[in-house]
Amino acid sequence: MLTTREQVVLDFERSWWKLPGPKDRDIKEQLGFSATVYYRVLRKTLDTAEAMAYDPLTVRRLRKLRARPPHLQAEERDPAHL
């Protein structure tokens, strides 16, 4: 079962681009923790079956991005580093 924090991170990742500011700032303002903590939770969460059951589209998209070679990842990811 996903923790509340893991759910919040997945929910935020699904729609962060709709927010007006830079992603790192929005993470701090909306979620109350640092981008470092956010990305640590996100990376761990992406590897779970619970995350796939909770939000399969977001998880598949992020897993696919993560699996690409680093030089191709940089072309598609946001500036805050996935």
N, C-alpha and C positions, 0 to 999 in steps of 0.2 A: 504494500500500500504506500502510495506517495505521501510524503509529509506535506503539511500546508506550505512550507517554504518551497518545496519542489514544484507544487502546483502553481504557486504564484510566479515562479521563474518561468515555467512553461507558458503560462497565460501572458506574461509580459513579453516573452520572445515572439509569441504569435502576432503581436500587434504594436510593438514598440515604435515602428516607423511612423505611426499616426501622431505621436507626441511631438511637440514643437521644438524641443531642445536636443542637444547632443545626447547620445544614448547613455554615456557614463553618468552624466548629470541626472538624466531621467531615472536611471536605476537608483541613485542615491535619494532623489526626491520622492519617487513613487514607492520604492520598496524599503528604503531605510537602511540599506547596507551597501558596502563598497562594490565596485565593479569586479574586483578580485574575488570577493566572496561569491558574487553572482555567477561568474564564469566557472568557478570551481564547482558550485552546485549544479550548474547546467551540464557541464561535462560528465559529472557522475550520474546525473539523472538520465541523460540520453542513452545510457547503456542498460537501462532497466526495462523489463517487460511491462511494468506498471506505467511507465511514461508512454510507451507505445499504445497501451490500451487507453490512456487518458487523452492523448492528443496525437494520433498517428500521423497526420499531415505535417505538423511541425517537427516531430521527431524524425520522420523520414527525410524531410528537407535538410535538417541540420546534420544528420548522419551522412547524407550524401555529400554535403559540403565538406565535412570533416574528412571524408575518405579521399578527396581529391588531392593531388600533389600540391605541396605548399605554394609553388609559384602560380598555380591556377586558383587556389583559394584566395590569394590576395586580390585577385581581380574582381571577385564577387562579394566578399564579405564586407561588413561595415567597418568603419575605422576603429571600432573599439575591440577588435580581435575576438573571434569566436573561439 
